[in-house]
């Protein structure tokens, strides 16, 4: 059986972040993703998507990132509801294209401590993947032992699940060709020791979970424990799946 | 702070089981439940509901109880979707009445082995309850290390969560006054040693998870480890919450 893959679909890929209103999903992009995935249906897969234009307004309105108490606890439902609605659309669209996708909401089975995921059951994810079911997770609000609740980004989910599920192939599909340097050129390989020499361009639409900077930070932590990952433009998804050059950025362990 | 409560709302209480079509929710009953819960809003609470008329048709159609493989794996989504739709209605109705309810779907964070729940993260449930959030779980299809997937009843959730969360007050609200003996009289107290002397009447609408027989079996297992529980008619919910006599059945440890 081929190596299992974690594929992250950036929030900007699946929603229109420029339009602030929630739920502006790019259905045609998702349909293309589904068609690509079907060509590689023998690859066991876990999908994660960003929140895009959904959830951020609620997270801000209720000041989730400052911690959650009884006073702003309803922000948990409000934020979760917004990103869950997006997740449901993603799952429905993938299923309509023949992908056996199933929603898995982080709030409902995971917990964080100080903003970092610290508790979860993973066995059900293993079992789903082994049955050819595609669990679809997403950036979400998660209960937190220190802060009451916090936002866990899709990128943090990528790091934690890649490590804990023992995944070897990690792909982040974005709306840019990869990590861009100050000249706008794609950085083809990135390692921890060279990371400080590169000025990372922010993504156009700032979100509460950090954009490209947050992505790189999580992926370098994966590289630190020997796990490679790839950032590429969504249009190059098939190249990533087939193992061809995707024209984007590889985040590599030191010495690799 | 008062003892934390697990309250189970029977499937027959919140849906019309006689009508086979999914989603026939008894909104007025749920509104009454919410009003009762609001009067005791200082009691930390976890809610579980049965699937009622939802989910059973899908579970049967895909033969979930015979085990799940690649051939019938789509039954997982179909069954989960049906019970999740009910759960969403329950949560929305409770929220509309001012209860800070949040959905927690067992499929998305738990796993079973041979039909028995065997893996789960519970910290997020503790944190929600401590914040005055009411997690609302439900009978669900759950991945299973031996059978691929299985149905976990709301009653099994009651037993496992009561034990693992250290809950001391367990109430099952049903559409009957309690456990009835062959004469139709309420059995006021039930202990393991007397259980075999009572012929348990089945509930009118048979479901895949065992009706009253399944309930008693789970609650006797709780009694075996020293945890009492109560079965009562939904109209007596306030009596249960206030600690008054609810006219139903108490399931007691030997010697209690």
Interface residues (C-beta under 8 A of the other chain):
Chain A: X68 X69 X70 X73 X74 X76 X77 X80 X95 X100 X101 X102 X103 X104 X105 X107 X108 X109 X110 X111 X119 X120 X121 X123 X124 X127 X128 X131 X132 X133 X142 X143 X144 X145 X148 X149
Chain B: X68 X69 X70 X73 X74 X76 X77 X80 X95 X100 X101 X102 X103 X104 X105 X107 X108 X109 X110 X111 X118 X119 X120 X121 X123 X124 X127 X128 X131 X132 X133 X142 X143 X144 X145 X148 X149
